[in-house]
Amino acid sequence: MIWLRRFVVVIVMVLAGRRTSFAGEAKADWLVTPVTEPVTVAERLGGKEIVMSNGLISRTFRLAPNAATVAYDNLMTGASVIRGVKPEAIVEIDGRKYEVGGLAGQVEYGFLLEEWVDSLTKNPEAFQFQSFEAGQTKERFAWRRKRYSADAPWPPAGASLTLDFAPPAGKLDGVKLAVHYEMYEGIPLLCKWFTIQNGAEKAVRLDTFVSEVLAMVEYESLVNVPGRWEYPNMHVESDYEFGGDDPKTADKTTYWAADPQYGTQINYVRQSPVMLESRPPIGPDVVIEPGGRFESFRTFELIHDSTEREREGLAVRRMYRTIAPWATENPILMHVRSADAKSVRLAIDQCAEVGFEMVIMTFGSGFDMENVDPGYMAQVKELADYAHSKAIELGGYSLLASRRISDEDDVINPQTGKPGGAIFGNSPCLCGKWGEDYFGKIRTFIEQTGIDVLEHDGSYPGDVCASTSHSGHRGLNDSQWKQWKVITDFYKWCRGRGVYLNVPDWYFLAGSTKSAMGYRETNWSLPRERQIILGRQNIYDGTWTKTPSMGWMFVPLVEYQGGGAEATLEPLAEHLDAYAAHLSQNFGSGVQACYRGPRLFDAEQTKQVVKKWVDFYKKHRDILDSDIIHVRRADGRDIDCMMHVNPRLKEKALAMVYNPLDRRVEKALMLPLYYTGLSDTAHIREQDGDAKKYDLDRRYNVTIPISMEPRSVTWFVAE
């Protein structure tokens, strides 16, 4: 009966969303059990090939007659990721396109047999492979650990591989190109980028490039052209991101294109989007001077082992924890609405009393980081020193791109040759004189005052600029690349100093720490009861791909964009039920909110409610900062639930349950415990009560009884 038991195990794991191995026993699940297998870079076939593997994925390179990826495998499922050979990159230099590596002669692009590889030839007009070097991963930039964060290594554990190429004979003498790969331990993730070193006596111009080309296995096979294609099951993202608050809208480099070499595909017009290209939308049009060096953006490729939404989201969240661990910093913060010394000191004092950790002088407060007058900076430094004496971090707001400066300083619309028509209407060019002055002032202000946080609104959204007179770029084609470099270099500088970055754009891979969890600002002028339900929905929806620490919510302690008395929490003691509801769902989800107002409490009773939820969060901080399993979305019609899980902790799960109804609720609630790592039994307690033992069913679920008073909240801890 052993075969029957194995069959049942496989079926249960499929139903639970767990990946399976059909080569024998199911392997350990990397999202539950840490995979400690090291990343290896090994030669095989007498040095003809190199295999880079971490036990979850592998990528194989043939080195002769040129270097190319000849296998890219999902070891979790046994499936091939690719179906053919493409160049390792494509670069256009001085007006001419060159392939980098690659092998020619594959006659069938529906699949690639190993025995075909020996017969493939090289393109003599391509960059030719010279040598390789294996090594360790390196940090992309410095991260100063200044506050509580997850215990994640930086750089991530793993290995690197560099393939060195020379230009084709008689072309670009002195130019060297290297393609770099990193693979990380315990996660099916690979990173790729390239560098160019100009050793020639004259400058060369990199017009544009494609840094990754993969002939992917199609996700679907359709004869006709659908209204929307489904792409191969891989999350692709680069650090060349802007103009969005999620990876879908912010990533500007991932293109799913048709493969003209795939003549046997089912689609009648051969337009299946089965070729992955990672490339900039314009430019970079960069001049590389003699002795100069260029480095491309980095593309991250996360191979999924399931199409189940929660599992894919957990994998993406693990990716951010791995390659952007500063995003696990999650300080408890207040937005004080006035930057005068008396108001800021009151905010600092109240934060210290209830356990908050950061004060941000918010928009409209009068705080001005562009004011580098020594007297003003001395005043701010005095406030920062006072905050530090109370173990509170202090910082403030600065507006960057979504404003008009002047005709000379704003980005120039290539359609009109004039300012206007930018993403936010008008925007200063970061590579003009104003931009240079702005970043110089902000750096000076941070250095002189010792502030700990920058709330950077209207960050660079991706505007192009057709000006030919701005000192930091030559014209239209290099304007996007150069402005992205300015903003990301600045954010990396902040990260090296330990400055916390609140930025409402997707700059996590460049050092940003937190963005909006996802909400509409005008919703905070709605009646209090609607704000609360909508807030829980925003958190539930926002944490499919964000960790709790990556998003902020909002609590309007005073009137915000109208709404009157029905929308406002002040006086706080008179609306303590609504205030407590905000506190419980924010701290209970591990999502910090912008508590915007002049004070956190107005009476002893209010202070105790705030302190209760701060203490609750700090007591369970590790599990509350862990990933959320989406149990039931808030809709106001029944209880709703979000559950944190972390198999590495003693507290394996913490489920927050909310009753929005005006009546008592008694029912059974099923909790999915698969991602806790528990397999047979769980000891579960409600709040600080006694633990009860529950047996997990074959889908790793338990069912617990719920008894909740009207409009109440409770939580359950599983160990």
N, C-alpha and C positions, 0 to 999 in steps of 0.2 A: 504493500500500500504506500510505499515511499513516493512513487510517481504521483499518486493522487494528492498527497500532502503538498508536494512541490507545485502542482497545478493550482491548488487552492490558494497557496501563498502568492503566486503570480497574479491570479485574478484579483485578490484583495489589494495588492499593491497598485494595480491598474486603477481600481475604483478609488483608491486613496490619493491618486495623483503621483504615486511613487514610480520612479523609473525602474525598469527591469532589465535583467540580462538574460537573454535566451540561450547563452552558451553554457548554462549550468546553473549553479546556485546564484541567487540574486546578490549582487555586490552591495557593499555599504552605500547608503544614500549620502552624497556629499552635502546635502542641505540639512542633514540630521547628525551624521557622524563625521567629525573632522577627518579629512583625507590628508595624511601626513607624508604621502609618497612624494619624494623630491622630484623636481623638474629635471629631466635628463636631456642632454644634447649628445647624441651618439652617432658615430660613423658606422656604416654598414656597407655590404657589397664591396669590400676592399677599398673603401674610401670613395666610392662612386656616389653615395647618398649620405645625407644627414637626417636623422629623425629627432624632432623636438617633441617631448611628451611629458605629461604630468599624470598619466593614468586615467584621465577623463577625456582628453582630446590629444591628438597628435598631428603634426604637420611634417611631411616628408619632402625633402629637397633633393633632386638630382643635380649633380655638380658638373656634369660633362655631357655633351659638348658645350653647354652653357648651363647656368643655374636656373632652376625653375621648380615651383611646387608641383609635385606629381601625385601627392596624396594628402588629404586633409580629412581626418577621420573623427567621428563622434564615438569614442570608446565606451560611452555609457549605453548606447543603443546598438552599436556595431554598424551604424550607417555611415556611408561616405558623404562628406559635405560638398565635394566638388565632383564634376563629371568630365573635366578636361584641363588642359594646360594653357595658361596665359602668361604674359610677361609679369615679372615681379613689380614693375612700375612702368609708367610712360612719362617721359619728360619732354617738354618743348623748350629748346634752348636756342636763342638767337634765330627764332623763326623756323626751326626744323625740329620735327618730332623724332624721338628715339625711344625704342623699347629698351627696357632694362632687364637683361636676362631673357628667359623664355625659351621654349623649344617649338620647332615647327614640324609639320608633317602629320599631325593627328587627323585622320580622315573621318572619324566618327566622334561627334561631340555629345552623344547621348550617354556615353560611359567611356571609361578609360581602363584598358586592361594593362596589367603590369608588363606583359610580354611586348607590348607596343613601345614601351618607353625607350628601349635600346635602339630602336630604329629612328627615333626622332632626331632632327638636325637643328643646327643653330642658325640664327639670322645674322649674317656677317655685318649688317648695318645696325645691330643692337649693341648696347653696352655689354661687355664680356666679363664673365666671372673670373676673378683673380685669386681670391683667398677667402677664408672665413676665420672667425674668432668667436669662441664661446666664453661666457663670463657670467657675472651676477647682475641682478637687477640694480638699477640706480634710481635715486629719487629724482623726480622731474624738477623739483625745486624744494627749498628748505621749508620745513614746518616746525615752528616753535610751539611746543606743547605748553600752553599757559593755563589751561583750565581743564575741568573734567571732560574726558572723552573715552571712547571705547579703547580697550587695550589692544590696539591693532598695530602691527609693525609698519614702519615707514623707512625705506621703501618696502613694498610687499615682498615676501619671500618668493623666490623663483629663480629663473635663469634667463640669460640673454644670448642671442645669436646675431652676429653681424656678417653679412655677405658683402664683400668688396668687389666693385666693378670698375673697369676702365672703358673709356669711350672706344667706338670702332676705329680701326686703323685710319690714320690720317685726319681724324676729326677731333676737335676739342682737346688738343694735346695739353697735358698738365691738369686736366679736370678729373677729379676722382669722385665717384658716387658710392655710397654705402647704404644698404638696406638693413634696417635694424628690426629685431623681433624680441619681444619679451613674453614669457609664459609664466603664469603665477601658480603657486602651490595651492591645491585644494579647491580650485574653481576652474570651470571650463572656459577660460578667458585668455585671449592672446592680444597683444598690442603690436602695432607695426608703424614705422615711419622711416624716412630716409634723410640723409644729409649729403650735401655737395660741398666739396673742398676745391677752391679754385687755386691751383698752383701754376696757372699760366701767367704770362706777362701782361695780358690785357683782360679787361672785365668781360664777363659773359652775362647774358640776361636770361633768367628763367621766366619764360612767358607764362606757362601753366604746367600742370602735372596731374597725373593720376597715380596716387600712391599705393593703391590696392586694386587689383583686378582679379576676380574669381569667377570661374565658370561654375555657378552653383547648380546643385540638383534642384529641379523645380518643386515647389510646394504643391501646385495643382497643375493639371494638364487639361487644357480646354481647347476645343476646336475653334470656337468663336471668341471674340474679344468681349470680356465682361465689362460691366460698369465700374468694377473695382477688382483689381488683382489681389490675390493673397501672395505675399512674398515668402521666400524660404525662412525657416524657423530659426532665425538667428537675430539677436539684438546687436545692431551696429551703431556705434556712436563715436564721434571724434571730439577732441577738445577745441575744435574750431567752431564754437557755438556762440550764438547771440540772438537777440530778438525773439525770445520765447521763454516761457516758464515751465517747459516740459521738454523731454528729449526729442519728441516728435517734431515740435515746431522750432526748437533752437538749433538742432543739428542741421548744418547747411552743406554737408559733404557727402551724404550717403545717397547714391543713385542706383536704382534698380533698372537696368537697361536690357534691351533685346540683344541677343548674341547672334551676330550674322554668320558665325561659323557653325551654328547648331541647325543644320538643315533638316534633321530628322525629327524635330519636335512636332508635337501634335497640332499646335496652333496653326491654323491654315495660312495666316499671313506672317507667321514666324515672328510674332511680337511678344512672346512670353517674357516677362521681366526676370530673366534668370542669370544675368551677368551683373555682379556687384562691382561698382566703381566707387572709390573714395577719392573725391577731388573737390577743389574749391569752386564756387559758382562763378567767380571772376578772378583773373590774375593767377598768381600774385604779382607778376610783372616786376620781379625783383632783380636789380643789378648786383651781381656778386663781384666785388672788386678783387684784384690780384691779392692773394693771401686771405681772402674772405671765405666765410662759411655760411651756408644756408641750412636750416633745419625745418622740415615740414611739420605740419600738425601730426598728432598721433591718432590712429584709428584703433578702436577697441572692438573686438569681435567676441561676443559671448554666445556660445553654442548651447541651445536649449535641448533638454532631453524629454520635454513634454509640451503639449499644447494647452494644458490646463492653466487657467488665468492666474490662480494664486501661486502656483509653482513657478511660472514664468516671472511673476512679480517678485517672489522671494529671491530668484536668481539675480534679477536686475539690482535689487536692494543689496545683495551680497557684493555685487560688482562695485557699487558706490562705496560700501564700507571698506573695500579692498584698495581701490585706486584713488579714493578721496576721503581718507579717514578723518580729516578735520571736520567733515560734515557731521560727525557723531558728537561734536561739541554741542551742548544743549543747555546753555545758561538760562536761568529764570529771569526774565527781563521786564522792565517797566518803561513805558514811553511817557516821560514827563512833558507836558505841553507848553511849559514856559522855561526859558533858559536863564532867567535871572537867578542870582546866587541864592536868594532865600528859598525859591521854589525848588531848586535843585537839591539844596541841603535837606529840605523836608523830605523829598523823594528818597534821597540816600538814607536818611534816618529810618524812614518807614520800611524801606527794603531790608535794611539790616535787622529790624525788629522781627519781621515775619519770615526771613530766610530767602528773600529774593537775592539775585547775584549780579544784576547788571541794570544800569540806568542809561537810557538813550534819550538825549534831548531831541525830540522829534521834529518833523516838518511843522513850520508855523510857530516854532518856539522862540525864534530869534537867534538861534545858534548859527554861527557863520564860520565855517572852516576855511573860507577864502580870505578871511581877515587875519593877516599875519602881522598886524601891528603888535609890537612887543608887549605893550600894556594889556591888550586884550588876551594875548596868549598867556600872559602871566596870571590873569584872572581865571582862565580855564584850567591852567595847571594847578592853581590853588584848589579848585573844586575837585580835580582828579586826585590830588594828594589826599584831600579829605575823604573822598570815596574809598581810596585804597586803605586808609586808616580804619575803615569800617568793613574791609574785605568785600567791597563792592567795585565792580568795573564801571567805567564811565566813558561815554562817547556820544556821537551825534550824527545828524543827518546832513547830507549834501546832495544837491541836485546836479546832474551832469548833462545829459544829452537832450532832454525834452524841453528845450527853451531856445529863444532867439538871442544872439549876441549882437551881430552886425553883418552887413553885407560882406565885409572882408573876412570875417571869422567863421561864418556859417558854411555848412557843406553846400556845394553848388550842384544843382539839379542838372544832370547831363542832357535832359530833354529841353530845358529852357535856357541853360547857361546862367541861371540866377538862383539865389536862395529860394527855399520853399519847395514843398512836395516831398520832404523827407518823411521817414516813417512816423515821426511825431509832429509833422508839419515843418518845423524848423529844428535845427540841431547844430551846435558848433562842431567844426571839424577838429578831431582830437590831434591831428597832425599840423594844425595851424599854430600861429603865435599864441592865441588864446589858450588852446589846448596845452601847449608847453608850459605856459604860465600857471594854468590851473593845477596840473599835476605837481608842479614844483611847489606851489603853495600848500597843497594837501600834505605832501611829504614833510614839508617844514613844520606844519601845524602838528602833525602826529609826533614828530621827533621832539618838538619843543614843549608840548603840553603833557605828553605821556598818556594820552587817551588810549582806550583799549578796544574801541569798536567804531566802525564806520558803517552807517546806514546809507548806502549809495543808490539813490533813486535815479531812474532814467538812465541806467547804464547804457553803454554803447549798444545800439540795437541792430547794427549792420548797415548803416547808411554808406553809400558810395559818395564820392566827391569828385567833381570834374574840374576843380580848380587846378591850375598849373602854377600858381604863385605861393601855395602853402609850403612852408619849409620842410615838412616832414614827409611829403610824398610828391611824386612827379606829376601825376595826372589821375585819370579815372581808374585805370586798370590795376594800379597798386594801392589805391586809397582804402579799400576794405581790409586788405592784408595788413597794411601799416597801422590802421586804427585798431584792429584787433590786437596787434602786438603791443600797442601802447597800453590798452586797458588790461590785458592779461599780465604784462610785465609788472604793472602797478599792483595788481591783486596778489601776484606772487611775492612782491616786496612786502606787502602787508602781512601775508601769511608767515614770512620769515621773521617778522617782528612779533608775531602772536596777536595781530590785530584781528578781531572778529568782524566778519563781513556779512551784513544783511543786505542782500541784493535781489530785487524782484526780477531777476533774469537767470538763465541756466548757465552760471559760470562755476559750477561745482568743480569741474575738472581743472579749472585754473586757480582754485583757491577759495572760492566763495563758500560760505558756511550754511546759509539758510536763505530760502526764498518763500514766497507765499504758499501756504498749503493748497490754496485754490479757492478763491471766494470773489464775490462781487461787492465792491466797497459800499455801494448804495444799500446793500442788504442790512448794513448796520444802522440804518435809520428806520428800519421796520420795527413794529412792536416787539417787545422783549421776548415773548413766547415764540414768535416766528424765528427770531435770531438764533435761539437755542437749538431748535430742531435743524435749521439750515446749517448751523455750525457743525453739528454732529455728522450730517451728511457730507459736508465739505471734508472733514477729517477722514471719514470712511472712504470717500472717493479718491482723496489725495494720497492715500498711503498704499495704493496698489504698486506704484513704482518708487515713491519716496519712503525713506525711513521716517519715523516720527520726528527725529531731530532735524530733518532737512526742510521742514515747513513751519511757517508761523501762522497763527490764527489772530483774531482781533477781538478785543473787548472794549467797547466804547463806554468808559466810566462817565464821560460827559457827552453831551449831544455831539453827533458826528454827521455832517452833511444833512442836517435837518432831522425830522421825525418827532421832535417835541418830547413831552414828558413820557409818552408811552414807550419811547425807544431808549430812554436814558436810565442809567443805573444810579446816578446821583439824585438825591442823597442816598448813599450806599446802604445805610442802616434801614431805610424804608423799602428797599428792594433786595433784601438779603437772600430771598429764595432764588431770584434770577441770577444774582451774583454768584451764589453757591453753585448753581447749575453750570454756569460758564466755567468756574474753577474746577468742578468735578470732571467735566468732559474733556477739558484741556489737559489737566494734570493726569487724568485717568488714561488718556490716550498717549501720553508722553509728548504731546505737542505744546510747545510754549506759545503763548499769545502775547500780543502787544497790548498791555493794559494801559490805555491812553487816558490820562487825566492828571489832576494836580496831586492826587493822593491815592493810596491803596486802601485805606480804612478811615472811617470817620467816628468810630465808637469802639469801645472794648469788644462788644459783641461781634462787630464786623471784623476786627483784627483777629479774633479767635477763629472765625470761619476761614479767613485767608490762611492763617497759620496751620489750621488743620489740614488743608489740602496741600500746602507746601511740604509739611512734615510727611504726609502720606507719600508724596512723590519721592522725596529723598529717601524714605525708608525702603521703597521698592524701585529705586532709580534704575538699577541695572535691567530688570525685567521690563519696566515701563519704557525704556529707551530701545527695547528689542522690537523685532518685527511684529506687525499686526496681522492676525488671521481674521478675515472678514466673515463674521458669523451671521449677522443680520443687520441690514442697513436701516437707519432711522427713517420712519415715515409717519410717526405720530399715531399709528393705528394699533400698535402692539409694542411689547418690549423690544429693545434692540441691543446688540452686543458686539463688541470688538474684543479680541483676545490677543494678548502678547504671548509670544513663545520664544524660548531659548533653551535648547537641549544642553547647553554648557553650564547652566546655572543650577543652583539648588532649587530655586523657584522656577519650575519648568514652564509654567503658564500663569498668567493673571488675566482673568476675564472680567471686563467692566460691563455691567448690565444696567440698563436705564429703563424705567417705567415712566413714559410721558403721559399716561392716562390719569384721569381724575377718579379712578377706582382701583381697588386692590386687585392684584393679579396673582393667581396661583396656577402654575403650569409646570411642565417638564421642559428643560432646555438641553439640547444636544450640543456638546462641545467637541470639536474635532481635534484630537490630541496627537495626531501623527507626528507633527513637526516639533513636538516636545521631546521626542526620543523615548517616551514611555511606550511600552509595548504590551504589558499584561495588566498592571494595576496602577491606579493613581490615588494618592491621598489628597483630598480636596477639602479645604476649609472656607467657610464664608467669613470674610473680613478677618477678625482675630479669634474666631470661634475654634472649636475642636475639629480636627480633621476626620473625615470619613473615607473609608476605603471603597473604591469603585473599580469594577472590572471593565477593561476596554473590550469593545466588541471587535469583530473581524475587520472592521474598517477603521479601527483605532479611535473610536468615538466613545464617549460616556454620556449618559443622560442623568441630569441632576434636577432635583425639585427646586422650583423657584417660588418664593412667597414674598411679594413686594407691596409696600404701602403705595398709595397714590403719589405720583410725581416724585419718585424716589430713585436712589441709585444704590447699588451694592456691587461687591466684587468677590471673586472666588480665586483662590490661589491653589495651584496644583503642584505637588512635589512627588 
